[in-house]
Amino acid sequence: MSIFIENKLHKEQDSPTHPHSIKSWFRSHGWLLFGCLIFSTLAVAQYRDTILLLGYEAREFDFGGGSGGRRILDARCDRGFVAVGFHVRTGEFFNEVWLDCAPMRSDGSLGEERRATPRAGSPGGRDIHDALCPPGRALLGLTGRTGASIDSASGMCGPIRGHEERRHDEDRRRDDRRDDNRRDNDRRENDRRENDRRDDDRRRDRMELTAPVTIPRPGGRPAETACPPDSVLVGFRTRSGEWIDHLSILCSEVQRRY
């Protein structure tokens, strides 16, 4: 009888369902499970969608105008916001400009909120003109005419995501061209020119123009400036005296995070 009881106790102790055996198993294999969990988390993270963030620093790109004016003022969106349209108060010339701004989401789409920037330029003028992008589009540049001041301006609007991804397409094409260039310098130059022409055509095809803002007696020369492919318009910079003499755009980089 004692031998039977002894054997039964040994079986219970050796059983894998015994609490002490489970604890012992976790003690010896716990770090392995923890390592597998971390590895799985990192592996999944690699395949998450790209997150887009808007950089705070802004670069200036000249649109045009005259050499007059002393006061330099900015009309700039709040941090995390991008321009989706602009307004101009005019008399005989452009007097004041300001922007409508929307928050940029992490997927490159735009939020519903709208904020107006401070006005830049010189007080004056009578009429207010609106130049707004279509829904879901952001300002990426300006096109129009300039002379001694600003004669006409339309906003160039497009999607942030497609505009930002164009830089990475260009990098891949540049790498491809670099390999070809080692073999044929002439073909390199021809390819570069052809690709640049196609890029410009595609960029213009994707752009939608706002309503133009024009002074009563326009003149000047054709003018155009746009943010780089990895940037979006976030502000205007003016130089003014009695009216706006010169106008530039401010662009912030759209940064990719994984």
Phi, psi and omega per residue, in radians:
M1 nan -0.795 3.129
S2 -1.086 -0.600 3.121
I3 -1.169 -0.664 3.128
F4 -1.118 -0.789 3.141
I5 -1.111 -0.713 3.137
E6 -1.074 -0.790 3.129
N7 -1.097 -0.672 3.127
K8 -1.112 -0.742 3.125
L9 -1.109 -0.707 3.115
H10 -1.094 -0.698 3.130
K11 -1.117 -0.711 -3.138
E12 -1.133 -0.685 -3.140
Q13 -1.200 -0.608 -3.127
D14 -1.425 -0.239 -3.088
S15 -1.107 2.361 -3.125
P16 -1.209 -0.249 3.125
T17 -1.544 -0.044 3.138
H18 -1.171 2.353 -3.071
P19 -0.926 -0.716 -3.108
H20 -1.173 -0.586 3.125
S21 -1.191 -0.697 3.120
I22 -1.098 -0.802 3.125
K23 -1.062 -0.733 3.137
S24 -1.106 -0.697 3.134
W25 -1.100 -0.778 3.135
F26 -1.139 -0.594 3.104
R27 -1.109 -0.682 -3.067
S28 -1.475 -0.401 -3.072
H29 -2.024 0.004 -3.069
G30 -1.054 -0.766 -3.123
W31 -1.119 -0.578 3.102
L32 -1.138 -0.767 3.101
L33 -1.098 -0.737 -3.139
F34 -1.077 -0.744 3.126
G35 -1.101 -0.715 3.112
C36 -1.099 -0.687 3.136
L37 -1.110 -0.779 3.124
I38 -1.099 -0.772 -3.134
F39 -1.062 -0.751 -3.135
S40 -1.119 -0.702 3.133
T41 -1.096 -0.788 3.139
L42 -1.163 -0.665 -3.130
A43 -1.120 -0.716 3.119
V44 -1.175 -0.670 -3.091
A45 -1.066 -0.522 -3.114
Q46 -1.085 -0.452 -3.003
Y47 -1.855 0.198 3.050
R48 -1.259 2.781 -3.142
D49 -1.116 2.658 3.086
T50 -1.176 2.405 3.080
I51 -1.793 2.322 3.120
L52 -1.827 2.306 3.102
L53 -2.190 2.572 -3.127
L54 -1.679 2.122 3.094
G55 -1.176 2.668 -3.110
Y56 -1.465 -0.595 -3.135
E57 -1.180 2.546 -3.132
A58 -2.212 2.449 3.068
R59 -1.838 2.560 -3.096
E60 -1.723 2.366 3.080
F61 -2.276 2.235 -2.995
D62 -1.320 2.300 3.010
F63 -1.654 -0.764 3.066
G64 2.447 -3.064 -3.103
G65 2.278 -2.930 -3.110
G66 -1.562 -3.061 -3.098
S67 -1.713 0.032 -3.120
G68 -1.437 -3.060 3.117
G69 1.547 2.516 -3.114
R70 -2.100 -0.665 -3.053
R71 -1.376 2.215 3.085
I72 -1.917 2.080 -3.110
L73 -2.312 2.591 3.093
D74 -1.952 2.463 2.903
A75 -1.962 1.806 -2.946
R76 -2.251 2.436 3.111
C77 -1.152 2.699 3.025
D78 -1.129 2.822 -3.118
R79 -1.068 2.339 -3.118
G80 1.508 -0.035 -3.141
F81 -1.919 2.619 3.113
V82 -2.190 2.729 -3.096
A83 -1.332 2.371 3.112
V84 -2.176 0.138 3.116
G85 2.934 2.962 3.123
F86 -2.548 2.896 -3.138
H87 -2.292 2.577 3.131
V88 -2.342 2.305 2.953
R89 -1.732 2.170 -3.066
T90 -2.169 2.662 2.858
G91 -2.114 -1.878 2.984
E92 -1.390 -0.406 -3.116
F93 -2.388 3.137 3.003
F94 -1.238 2.154 3.100
N95 -1.776 -0.912 -3.114
E96 -2.349 2.550 3.046
V97 -2.302 2.575 3.009
W98 -2.693 2.881 -2.982
L99 -2.090 2.643 2.870
D100 -1.692 2.355 -3.059
C101 -2.224 2.573 3.123
A102 -2.251 2.607 3.108
P103 -1.239 2.456 3.078
M104 -1.656 2.167 3.094
R105 -1.385 2.940 -3.065
S106 -1.202 -0.277 3.100
D107 -1.682 0.095 3.128
G108 1.581 -0.062 3.070
S109 -1.431 3.011 -3.063
L110 -1.945 2.439 3.056
G111 -1.336 3.002 -3.070
E112 -1.427 -0.439 -3.068
E113 -1.116 2.547 3.075
R114 -2.258 2.336 3.086
R115 -2.262 2.422 3.099
A116 -1.654 2.459 3.088
T117 -1.385 2.917 2.918
P118 -1.085 2.810 3.132
R119 -1.521 2.483 3.096
A120 -2.106 2.576 -3.120
G121 2.145 -2.489 -3.127
S122 -2.283 2.334 3.126
P123 -0.978 2.527 -3.129
G124 2.494 -3.060 -3.130
G125 1.468 2.917 -3.089
R126 -2.129 -0.768 -2.986
D127 -1.732 2.501 3.063
I128 -1.924 2.233 -3.132
H129 -1.987 2.440 -3.129
D130 -1.923 2.365 3.085
A131 -2.315 1.643 -2.989
L132 -1.976 2.451 3.093
C133 -1.309 2.705 3.021
P134 -1.087 2.766 3.129
P135 -0.964 2.408 3.125
G136 1.443 -0.017 -3.129
R137 -1.947 2.593 3.107
A138 -2.042 2.763 3.068
L139 -1.247 2.279 3.122
L140 -2.116 -0.105 3.138
G141 3.036 -3.067 3.124
L142 -2.306 2.576 3.001
T143 -2.421 2.567 -3.118
G144 2.942 -2.454 -3.141
R145 -2.433 2.487 3.103
T146 -2.414 2.655 3.054
G147 -2.466 -1.995 3.043
A148 -1.312 -0.220 3.058
S149 -2.642 -2.737 3.137
I150 -1.709 2.100 -3.133
D151 -1.646 -0.651 -3.108
S152 -2.732 2.555 3.116
A153 -2.646 2.333 2.982
S154 -2.183 2.534 3.073
G155 -1.429 2.484 3.043
M156 -1.764 2.025 -2.995
C157 -1.979 2.563 3.101
G158 -2.910 2.988 3.100
P159 -1.279 2.473 3.137
I160 -1.175 -0.734 -3.021
R161 -1.104 -0.874 -3.128
G162 -1.127 -0.638 3.138
H163 -1.152 -0.728 -3.110
E164 -1.199 -0.677 -3.073
E165 -1.263 -0.303 -3.126
R166 -1.082 -0.591 3.119
R167 -1.057 -0.692 -3.115
H168 -1.269 -0.577 3.020
D169 -1.114 -0.717 3.122
E170 -1.116 -0.687 3.128
D171 -1.093 -0.731 3.121
R172 -1.147 -0.731 3.122
R173 -1.155 -0.624 3.132
R174 -1.131 -0.699 3.099
D175 -1.109 -0.729 3.111
D176 -1.107 -0.745 -3.133
R177 -1.154 -0.590 -3.135
R178 -1.090 -0.699 3.091
D179 -1.131 -0.737 3.130
D180 -1.161 -0.593 -3.057
N181 -1.142 -0.528 3.125
R182 -1.105 -0.480 -3.115
R183 -1.623 -0.500 -3.028
D184 -2.675 1.760 -3.102
N185 -1.147 -0.658 3.137
D186 -1.130 -0.754 3.132
R187 -1.129 -0.590 3.089
R188 -1.006 -0.879 -3.111
E189 -1.109 -0.735 3.117
N190 -1.115 -0.740 3.122
D191 -1.104 -0.739 -3.135
R192 -1.053 -0.812 -3.130
R193 -1.113 -0.714 -3.138
E194 -1.168 -0.733 3.122
N195 -1.157 -0.693 3.098
D196 -1.087 -0.727 3.132
R197 -1.112 -0.760 3.130
R198 -1.151 -0.683 3.095
D199 -1.057 -0.775 3.122
D200 -1.100 -0.722 3.120
D201 -1.108 -0.775 -3.136
R202 -1.151 -0.694 3.130
R203 -1.079 -0.770 -3.141
R204 -1.171 -0.631 3.121
D205 -1.121 -0.626 -3.119
R206 -1.365 -0.404 -3.083
M207 -1.303 2.508 2.985
E208 -2.108 2.351 -3.088
L209 -1.622 2.497 2.993
T210 -1.321 3.047 2.988
A211 -1.076 2.465 3.140
P212 -1.342 2.576 2.986
V213 -1.923 2.106 -3.004
T214 -2.303 2.422 3.087
I215 -1.311 2.874 -3.066
P216 -1.014 -0.670 -3.137
R217 -2.183 1.390 -3.065
P218 -1.288 2.743 3.057
G219 -2.754 -2.301 3.050
G220 1.300 -2.914 -3.083
R221 -2.083 2.712 3.084
P222 -1.019 2.430 -3.139
A223 -2.438 2.547 3.105
E224 -2.778 2.454 3.018
T225 -2.609 2.559 -3.104
A226 -2.456 2.664 3.035
C227 -1.155 2.624 3.042
P228 -1.025 2.839 -3.085
P229 -0.998 -0.428 -3.111
D230 -1.764 0.360 -3.068
S231 -2.381 2.904 3.119
V232 -2.444 2.657 -3.061
L233 -1.294 2.294 -3.133
V234 -2.233 0.001 -3.122
G235 -3.078 2.936 2.997
F236 -2.032 2.596 2.984
R237 -2.175 2.218 -3.083
T238 -2.048 2.604 2.918
R239 -2.122 2.165 -2.964
S240 -2.501 2.763 2.961
G241 -2.169 -1.772 3.039
E242 -1.358 -0.379 3.077
W243 -2.574 -3.110 3.123
I244 -1.367 2.053 3.113
D245 -1.545 -0.629 -3.029
H246 -2.509 2.537 -3.075
L247 -2.367 2.359 3.040
S248 -2.247 2.797 3.032
I249 -1.856 2.675 3.078
L250 -1.997 2.263 -3.066
C251 -2.167 2.381 3.063
S252 -1.956 2.570 -3.091
E253 -1.308 2.417 2.999
V254 -1.625 1.936 -3.015
Q255 -1.687 2.481 -3.134
R256 -1.713 2.332 3.037
R257 -2.230 2.575 -3.076
Y258 -2.029 nan nan
